Every structure is written in structure tokens, then in C-alpha cells.
């Protein structure tokens, strides 16, 4: 049986099951309904709308598919969908800001055709800028922002990201990640600000204030941030993504829950649940932490969203997954490709009293509250006045400042840095010297990230060529061949792009090819300045002696000139480690406050030049 016939059967079944569950679809004049009055208090608007909704209209608010699952735009109206998302790489055929805005507006128009005209909330992983959109400004990943130790800078990042996201009609980012990574083997380490919970709490709250605090159309339209992943994702055993965090309750509260207290106080409107487990219990089914702690104890009034297909890891049987997740307190379920199955399943669970009407109403009430608070009913479409600001010079200037503040100087023998702009000759080497994709890392244009010229920006090599005087000779060879006779070699090495799951790594040693590149420069008897592009501290102790300088540049994003601003002394090095730097594999994991704490470079370390 073809998709078209299956779709018709499902729609007819939904409409049949909806009969008698609420107000008539067509009999009521809604023009003067209380929920449509923007001057009415939010809670009154929520309650008025809730009383008018049929069960299936409520359930449509509780699921969020990826846009790729929408076979026809009319699916949005047929299933009363209240949310959509673009996962990594899920965008329009032509990746341009204007095309994103057109696409999201088209989906929004379909949602507004429904009986009650409830707008979509559209989500995306804008985790270090509007990173899925070509030409958007890409900020350093959170590990770099943590090294900057600059609350105002993170707030600025949130504000600029919000403006660029709004320019494409999107209203919701799945950020910030406020995990507290405790093991550098974890492939999402770079998504965390720090191994130290108080710094994570401070910077996560700053991003939320920046993102949600921006005012747009008519001064009445905000954005929606997400504190993620609740909770303990950074503490899994051996740094395994989606693994198990084994930890005493007191330490769990101190390390992994405390950033959420700050996020709730900062006003985060959504919280995303972690794939991981805590002491053997899957977070997606953890009613105690989601409902009793987050919602009741912390007073969180927004809505809780699951991660990508995350409820399906709770149990073997899908109905049991849905029942346990919704009853645990998850309000919106991210079912990227099988949202119809969720709608039918939760409907059946309601009829069998496995999920109560009160729980459904609580979930929908929370979702509607966020939509009203952010002005979605009044301003559902893209703010076209902002579309042209995506990737603007002003935004790039702010990201460039973030880059220079994030750099950590770990070694500077004989004060070789800063370099003179009038130096006679510079040799540049390394696979990350002229690769914008490597410089940006994962979660850039696509989920895992890509090497190469993936978006608009300035590589380190390009920045060096811009920075030096006209009389300075700049030579580049990726493998480090031909360095002899130059005054200095700047070697840019490190990791290739990765994201969750694929980024987990047992051995954090620098690659053999990077070692050989530096050796080629050493053989030429040229002073070597190493710039390390990476999503975590890497093992360098056995090689450090042959390097004159080492700069941890993390994953700096599109603005490579932020590196040369400091490299050539226009600004001083001010970054400080927000993660302890290990000496060896045997020392992993290592964190500030450990017994017998003896890292290669301690938390908070950073030389000044």
C-alpha cells in the first residue's frame, strides 16, 4: 500500500477518534476569542485556547518532527502539528538565508490554516551561531567561550545568534548545552563550557539571557532557548556518549544539576532531556528528576522536550516508551520521522487511562504558554528586516573578539609571542591552517561537520596573510616541507570535525601526521609556534619540548583574524583553561579538585605575554 493511502487512513482515523473530544471544528466564530487578544494576560489566553482544543489538536502540540518527515506541507494541517525542527543539515535545497526564511514561512502558513490558527514553534541546533546556515557567523564552540571566562561575551553571542536565527523565521534554538564534562574522551566535550559547574552555570545563564532577551518585531517578539541535556550527560562512565552516569546523589546535585538551577532562574523556556542514564535509570523516563526536581522543586514553568528519538531507548515496546516518557514529565516528544505513530499511540494510551487528560493538558498548557510569551501568535513569520543582517560585519566583529578572548597561551619560550607584523618571513604549515571546516568543527552546516570551504569566513592562513606587512614573505606547505630559512614556523594542527557519538575517543594523542609536520619544521631549525585546533585538551607532553610556543585555539569558528589579533600582539592573551589539561592517557579523567591533582596544565592556567 502506497504512502498516499496510508496517510489518508491515518488522517481519517485521527478525525474519527477526535469526534466528541472538544468544540466543533467549524461551528464557532473565533475572531473575538480571548486567546486572540494580545492585550489579555498570558495565562488567560492559554486557558481560553486550551478549553477550545480537541484532544487531537492538543496531541499535535506534543510532537516535533524533522522537516524532512513532512511528505506534503498539508501534513502540518492534517495532523495539527505545533512544532517542526531542522536537524543537522536539514535545510532548503539552496542553503541561503532567504531560502531558509521562505521555507519556514511556508510551513508556518500551513499551521495558521488550522481551525484555531496555532503557530508552529520551529527549532534548530544554533549552538555556536546559526551554524546550519551558510554565511552565518560561527562563534567559538562552548569550550572556547569557557576559556574566555567572559559572561558579557557569551550574552553577546546569544543576542547575535538570536538575531540571525530570527532572520530565517526560526524561533527556538536547542542551546545552550550546560553539560559539565568530566572526561575528555567524551565526543561532546567541546559543547560544554567547563569541567567546573559554577562557571558552566554562569555562562549558560548568560547565553539564555542573551538569546531570549533580544526584542524583535514591534518589540514584542522574543526567542526561545533550551538548557540541555538534563541531566548528567557530561559525567558518563568512561566518557561514553549516551552512557551511564554513576554518581552519589550529593555530587550529582553539585556538579550536574546546579547549572539547571541557574538556567531556570535565567528564565530558560525549554529544557531538553539527555539520552544518558543516571545510576542505571534512563533520563527520558526519570519522573523524579523531570517532574519532582526540575518542575516542582526548581519551579520550571516552560516545557520539557525529548532529544532526537530519545524516548525509544526507555523500553522495548513503543507504547511503554511513550507512556513512561509522557508520565515522567516530557511535554513535547521529538519524533523526527515517525510522528504519526506517536499521535496514534498517545491517543490510545489516553483512552486506556495510561496517560491522563490532566497530564496532556499540563504539557499543552506549558507549550502554549511559551508560544504566547514569545509573541508567536502576533509575529509568526520571519523578520525580513533581519535576514540581511545574517553574517554582517558587526556580527563578525563580535565573533572575532570572542576568538581572541578564548585563546589560551600554554607555552611561550623566550617570549617568542607576539610575533612582529614586520617579521621578514613566516612559514605556515599544518592541516588546520587553511581549512575553515576544521576550524569550525562539528555542528557546522551539517551534523558532524565537514572539512573544507563549507561556509564564509577567514582561515588562519588567510588571516596571517592579511595581518603581516607588505614586506613579509608568507609561505605555506601543509606537510611542513620547505621551512628552512624562515624566521618562524606557525603550525596549525589538531582534530578533524566530529559531533556526538562519533567523537568519542579513547586516545587523545595528536595524530602521527601532525607530529611529522612539526618534525619537518624542527629539522629545518626554525622556531615552531603550534596552534592547536581541537574540541578538548589533547596529549602533547612528550612533544612539547621541541615547540617554542603552544596556543590552545579550541574550535574558533569562522573568524580566523581573532587568532592573528593576538598572535601579532594587537591584543594580549587573556584566555584561561576551563578544563584541566592531562599529562597522559593514564591520567584520564582529570578534574579540578581531584585527589592527587597533577595535570600538565591546571584549571585556570594561561600565560600572559
N, C-alpha and C positions, 0 to 999 in steps of 0.2 A: 504494500500500500504506500503511495507517494506521500511526501510531506504535506502537500496541499490538503489531502483528505484527512490525514491525522490531525492537522491544525483545525479543520472545520469541526471534527468530532470533539476535540478538546474544548473549543470555544462554546459549542452547543451544550456540552456537559457542564461547563462553568456557569453558563447562563441559567441552565436548568436548576443547578444546585443553589444558585443565588436567589431563586424565586422565594418571596416571602421573608427575605432576610433584612429588609430595610425599606426605605422610601421607594416609591415607584420611580422607574428610570425616567419617565417622561412627563409625569403629571404636575410637577412642582415648578413654579416660577422662582428662579434662584437669584434674580437680579438684585433684590433687596435683602438677600440673606446676610446675617450678621457676620459670617466669616469673610464676606467680600468687602467689608468696611475697614479700610486701613487705619481709621482712627479708633477703632474698638480695641480694648485690651487684648493682648495675645491669647491669654487663657480663655477668654470668652469666644474668640474666633475659633480656637481649637475645639472647644466643646460643641459649639454650634455645628461645625463641619463634621465632627465625629458622629453626632446623632443623625446626620443625614446619610451616612455611608452604609451601603450594603456590606455584607461580610466579604464578598469577593473584592470589592473596592478597597476594603481595609487590607486584605491579604496582598493586593497588588503593591501596597506601600512597603510591605515587609520583605521584598526580594529585590536584589540588584544583579542583573545580568551584565555581561560584557556586550558592548555594541555589536560585536561580531556574531552574537547569537540571534540578533534580530534579522530574521529572514526577509521580512517585509516591514516597512515602517508602521503599517497598521497593527502589527503585533502590540505596539505600545498602547493603543486604544483598546484593542480587543481584550488584553489581559489587565488593563488598568494599571500599567506599570508606573511606579512612583520614582524609580531611580534607574540610572544606567552608569556604566563606567567604561573607561578605556584602559585596558591593561597595557603593559609594556609593549610598544609597537603597534597597538590597536588604534589606528587613526584613519583619516581620509586617504584616498589614493594618492593625492598630491599633498605632501607634508608641508603646508604653508599655513601661517596663522589665519588668513582669511578663509581658507578651506575648512579649518577646524571650526571656526565660528559658524559657517554655513551649515556644516554637518550637525552641530549641536542645536542650532536654531531649528533645523528641520525636525529633529527628534522632539524638541520642546513643543513645536506647533502641534504635533500629533497628540501629545499628552494633554494639551489645552483643549482638544476637541472632545474630551470625555465629558460625561454629564456634569460632573462637579468642577471640571477645569482645574484639577490639582496639578501644579507644575512638577516637572522632573527635578530631582537633585542629581547632578552629574558629577561623578568622581573620577579622580586621576591621581597617579603617583607623582605629584610635583614635589620631589623630595630634596632637590638641591637646585631650585629654579624650576621653570616649566619645562622639564627635561625631556618630555616626549616630542616637543615641537621644535622643528628645525628653525634655527635663527634665534631662539630664546636664549637669554643669558643663563649660563650654568655656573652656579656658585660652587665653592669647595664642598665636598661631602662633609657630613657632620663631624667626622674625626678631625678635620682641619678647622672647622668652626670651634670645636672644643679647644684646640691648641691656641686659638686666638684669645680665648678667655674674655670675650667681649660681648656682653649681654646686649648692648645697643646695636652692635653689628648684626647679631642674629635677628634682632627685631627688624632691622632694615631689610635683611634678606627676606623675612616673612612678608613685609609690606610690598616689596618689589615683586616677589613671586605671586602674591595675590593679584596685583595689577596685571601682570602678564597672563595669569590664568583667566581672569575676568575678561580679558580681551578676546578669548576664544569661546566665551559663553559658558565656561565651566565654573562651578560654584563650590567645589569641595575637593580638598587635597587629602590624600592618605599620608599625612605628615603632621608633626614631626615624630620620628622614631625616638622614643625615650628609653630604649633598652640600655642596660648598664652592662656592657660586655665584660666578662670575667675571664675569657680565654681567647687569645688572638687567633687560634685555629679557626674560630667561627667565621664563616664567609660573609657575615653581615657586620663585622666589627666596625667597618667604616661608617655604618649607618648610626652608630652610637657616638654621642659627644665625648664620653669619658667612661673610664672604669670606676670613677668616683661619683657616687649617687648625688651628692649635693650640687656638683657642677652640672650634671645632667638635668637635674630638676630646674636649676636656674635658667639654663639655656633653652630647654624645652618650653618652659613657660614664656620665655621671651619670643620664641618663634610663634607661638599661639597668639600672643598679644599683637604681634606684627601682622600676621595673616588675617586674623579676624577683626582687627581694629581698623582696617582700611575702609573708608567710605567711598562709595561709587555713585551710580546714577541717582541724582537728586538727594544725595547724602543719606539715603535710606536703604542701602543695599550692601550687605557685608559678605564675607566669605566664611567657609566652614573648614576648620582644622580637625585633625584626627590624632589623638595621642595613641601610639601603638608601640609594641604589641602587648596587650595586657594578659599576663604579666609574667616576668621571669625568663623571657626569651634569650636574654644575654647570659644566663647562668647555666645553660645545659651542660650535662656531663660530657667532658672532652671537647666542648665547643661544637657539638653536632647540631646542625640546623634541625629544628622541629623536634629536638630531643627532650630529655627529661631533666628538670632542674631539681636536684636532690639537696635539700637545704632546711635547716631548722626554721621554724616559723618566725622567730625574732629576727634572724638575719634576712629572711625573705622580705619582711616589712621594711627593714632598714635600707636594704640595697635596692630591691626591685619594685616595691610598692611606693616608696617615698616620692619618686618623680610624678606619680599619678595624683598624689595629694596636691602637688604644686600645679599640675595641669588642670585639675578641676577648679582650683582657686583662680587660675588664669582665665577660666571660662571656656575651656575646650567644649565644643558642641557634640563631638563624637569621640568614641573610643573603639579601637579595633582589637579584637581578641587574638591571642597568639596561637599558632599551631602547636606550640610546645606543651609539655605537661609539667605539673608541679607535684613532686613526690608521688609520681605514678598516675596522677589524675589529669586527663586532658582538659586544657583550659576551656575549650569550647563547650564543655559540659559541666563546668565548675560553678554551680549555683551560689555556693558560699562566697566566692571571690567576686563574681559578677554582680549578683543581686545584693547580698548581705553587706559586703565590704564596699564595692565601688558605688552602688546606687544609694544604699541606705546609710552606711557609716560615713562615706565621703560626701554624700549629698549630690551626686552627679545627676543632673536633670536632662542631659542630652540623650542621644540614643547610642546603643552599642551595636556595632556591625561585626559580622564574622569576617575572617580572612577568606581568601580565594578557595572556595570549595572546602573550607576548613571543617564544617560540621560533619563531613563524611568520614572523618577519622575517629569519630567518637565511638561508633558501633559498627557492626557488620550489616545490620538491616537498616535501610534508609529511613523508614518511618520512625525507628527508635532514635536515629540521629537527629531528625527534625524535632521530635518530642523533647528529647533531652536538651537540645540547644536552646529552643524557644523557652522552655520552662526554666532553664538556667538563667535567662535574662537577656539573651541575644534578641535584639529588636528587628534588625534587618539582616537577612541572610544573603551572603554573596554566593550566588549560584551562577557562575559565568555562562554556562551553556545549557543547563537543564532546569531552567526556572519554572517551566510548565509542570514538571514533576513535583517541584516544591509546592506550587499552588494547590495542586490536587491532593497532595499528601497532608498538608496542614489543614486543608478543608475537611478531610476525612477524620483527622485527629480531633478537630473541634467537635464534629458530630458525635464522636465516640467519647467525648469528655476527657480525652487525654491532654488536650490543651484547652484551657478555659477561655471564655469570652473576655473575662477580666484581663487575662494576660495579653490577649490580642489587642484589646483597647489600650492597655498601658503602652504597648510597643508603638501602636499607630499614633497615640497621643504624643509621645516623645518625638516621633519623626515629624509630625505636623508642626509641633512647637518650633523645631529648628527651621522649618521652611518659612513659617510666619516671622520668626525673629530676624531672619536674614533678608526679608523683603522679597522672597521669590515670587509671591503672588502678584506683587506690584511690578517687579522688574525681572521677568522670566528669561529675557533674551540677552544675547551678548551685548556688551557695552562697546559699540563700534568705535567710540572715541578713544578707547584703549588699545584696540587691535594694532594700530600703527606704532604704539609705544613698545611693542614686544622687541626686545633686542636693542633698545635705544642706547645712545651714547651715555646718557645719565645712568641707566641701569648697569651698563658695563663698567662705568667708573666705580660704582659701589662694589661690584663683584671683584674688581681689581684691588680695591682696598682690603677686602676680605682675604684675598690671596696673600698679600704681603703681611697681613697680621697673623696668618696661620702658619707661616714658615718657622721652623724650629732649627736653629743652628746648634748642631751636636758636636762638631769639631771644627777648629779654626787654627791650625798650626801656623805659628809665626804671623798670625793675623793676616793671612792671605786674602781674606774677605774684609771689606768690599773690594772689588776689582775697580780699576780705573777705566773710565769710558775711553780714555785716550791710549789704552794699552796697545802695543804695536800689533800683536796677533793673538787670536783666540782660536783654539781647536775645539770643536763641538762634536761629541760622539754619543752613542747610546740609542737604543731602540725607542726610547720615550722622548727623545729630543725634538722630534719633528712629527709627532703623531697626536693629533687632537683627541681622537677616540681614547687612546691610552691615558691621556691627561685627564679626561673626564671620568673614566671608569664606568662601572655598571649603572643601570638605571639612567641611561642617556640615549635617547632616540629609540632604543629597544630595551627589553628587559635586562638582558645580561650585558648590554653594552657591546661596542664593536671597535676594533682598531680602524684607523684611517681618518679620512676627511669627512666626518659624519655630520658636522654642523658648522656653524660660523664661529670663528674665534681665532686666537693667536697662539701658536705653539711656542715652546721655549726657544727654539732656534730662531723663529721669526722675531721673537721679542728681543733676542740678543742682537740680531742684525739691525733692528730699529734703534737699539739703545746706544750702540757704540758710535764713536766719532767717525767722520768720513775717512780718516786715515787709518783706521783699524782694519786689519785683514781678518775675516772670519772664514774658517774652513770647516766643512762638515764631512764626516765619514761615520756611518752608523757603527761599524765594527771597530773603530779606533785606529784604523790603519792610516799612517801618514802624519802622526802628531809631531814628529821630530822637528825642532827648530821653532816651535811656537812658544809663546810666553806662558801660556796656561792651557790646560785641557778642562773643559766643563763637560762632564759625562753624566747623562741623564738616563738612569736605569730604573728597574723596579718591576712591578706587576703589570700583567695584561688585564683587560676588563673582565669582571665577573660579578655575579649577584648571588642571591640566596641559593642554597643547596650546592651549586656548582663551585662556589667559592670556598667551601670547607677544605682545609688543607692541613695535613699533619706536619709537613716540613716547610718551615718559613725561611729557609735559606734563599739567598739571592741566586738567580739562575747561573748555570755554567757559562752561558753566552755573555751575560753581564760581567762575570769575572774575567773572561778572556778579553772583553772590550777594554776594561780598565788596565789589565796587564799590558795590552798593546801600548797604551799611553805611558805606563810606567817604564816600559822598555825604551821608550823614546826620551826618558829622563826629563819629562815635563811635569811640573806641579799639577796635581789632579784635584779638582773640585767635583765631588759627587753630589748630584741632586737625585734624591730617591723619591720616585713617584709610586706610592703604594697605599693600600687601604688599611694598613696595620703596620706596627713595628716589624722589621724583618731581622734575620740573624746576620750580623755584619762583623761581629767581634774579631773573627780570625783574619779579616781582610783590612780592618780599619787602619792598621799601622802604615799601610802604603798609600793612604789617602791624606791629602793635606787638609781637606775640609769635607764635612758632610752636612747636607741640608735635608731635613725631612720636609718634603713639599706635599705629602699626602696625595689626594686626588683633587687638584686645584680648580678644575673646570676649564672654561673657555678663555679665561683672561690671563694668558701667559706673561703679560707685561707686569703683573703683580710680582712675579718672581724676579724679573730684572730690576724692578724698582728697588729691591733690597740687595740684590747681587751687586749692583753698581753703586750702592751707598746713598741713594736719594732718601731712603728711609732706613731706620735701624731694624735689626732683628728683634722682635718682641715676643714671638711665639714661645709657648712653654708646653711641654709634654702633658697631654691629658690622659696618657696611658704609660705605664711603666714599660721600659724597653729591655727585653730579655737578653741574657748573655748566650743562652744555648737552648736547644730543644728540651733538654732535661729540666730546665728551669720553668717550663710552661706548665700550668698557667702561673703568672706572677701578677700580683696586685698590691697597690699601696696599702700598708697596714698588715701585710703577711708577716708571719713569724720568720725570722732569719732573712728579712728582706734585703736582697743584694743584687739589684738589677745592673745592667750595663749603664743605663741612664735612668735615674729615678723619676717618678711622677713629679711634674712641675719643673723639670730641668730645661734649660735653654740658655745658651750663651748669648752675651751681648757683644756687639762689635764696635 
